[in-house]
Amino acid sequence: MFKRIIPFYLIISTVLCHAQEAPVVVGSVSKAGTVDSKALKGLNKYHRLVKIADSHGKYLGSLEVRGYALRDVIDRFEVNKKDDGFDRPLDLIVTAKGKSGDSVLFSYGEVFFASDEGPMLVEATRMILPSRHEPLNAGKNDPTITLLDVNKRKTVNATSLSSCNACHESANVPKIYFPKGWLLIAPRDRFGGRYVEGVTEISINQVGIKTVDTRYGGGRDSIIESPEIVGHDGKVHQFSLDDYKKLPRISTTDAGIGHGKGYRGTSTWEGVALKGLLQHILPAGANPKKIYVLVAAADGYRSTFSGVEVFSGSNEKCVLLVDRKDGKPLGNGSGLYTIVQSTDFFVDRNVRLVKEIRIVIAE
């Protein structure tokens, strides 16, 4: 089976959750609890090929992973917001913490509106070894045995595999890296993206800000001249039309599918990458993996976007602040600007009448 998927690689099987406590799901859910066999029973399993890196971007290894869509796992615990004036979960954020203290952050939309399985909670992996590696036999040349033993995993390195020296001419043959415990992986991310091992907690969090309808008499025909941009420190930055006009124009065409109402029509949106307006107010060295952006409309509608979505994506896969639809200005009922996330399957995170764009650095 695996030769059909990866013809030039030899694959080793290992169960990561061996001797590892299961993570708990907490926060804005109806029934907080443990991700145990009961919670996972009947859920679809997915296989993906991933390249993992540590929090500093250092390559750790290449794996075939098997696990569950994070959205399916969370659904078992039932998302349940406290009243904050907005009755939809689009403004939630999801964080996962590892045993070592590492953490990752996702927007609600990344988890629930992806066109594939989205972020994965991984229970098992197969190491991908080069095709030149000699056959694995039971005994000292079989890392599989050690992979299943939590106490011995750290002792295995490439020097115990004689064939590795054929390719590694350096005297310092690198150690083979073995992940430990449950993994949280975002297969869509670029190399060096969001990854945590030894997951202990998955938390669904509210932003802690009440929504307010700030329209004055205009109702659905309100026009919002320009949004305010609020930095991580709470400082308000006035939107600059000159800066907006200097940014490269981007257009995207898609069939709009609403999560609740279905097909909304096919539209071409035109605008600029939101990151172009926000990058200059980020603190030096800010990590996109620890940031989210909250976009609020004048009528109280709002959505969150992770820092990875906003700041790490290419122009083809980014959050847009658009000012034209099908070649025309947006007009009454949409304000001058609308937020569009072009990679979502559903359009529910699109925000019309954009009133405020707030950057938040998560603790």
Salt bridges, closest charged atoms under 4 A:
GLU64 OE2 - HIS47 ND1 3.34
GLU78 OE2 - LYS31 NZ 3.51
ASP84 OD2 - LYS81 NZ 3.32
ASP84 OD2 - ARG302 NH2 3.15
ASP91 OD1 - LYS81 NZ 2.87
ASP91 OD2 - ARG302 NE 2.65
GLU110 OE2 - ARG194 NH2 2.70
ASP116 OD2 - ARG188 NE 3.46
GLU117 OE1 - ARG48 NH2 2.81
GLU123 OE2 - LYS45 NZ 3.01
GLU123 OE2 - ARG66 NH2 3.18
ASP189 OD2 - ARG194 NE 2.82
GLU201 OE2 - LYS97 NZ 3.89
ASP213 OD2 - ARG215 NH2 2.65
GLU270 OE2 - ARG249 NE 3.22
ASP299 OD2 - ARG352 NH2 3.89
GLU309 OE2 - ARG349 NH2 2.65
ASP323 OD1 - ARG249 NH2 2.81
ASP344 OD2 - ARG349 NE 2.77
ASP348 OD2 - ARG88 NH2 2.63
GLU356 OE2 - ARG358 NE 3.09
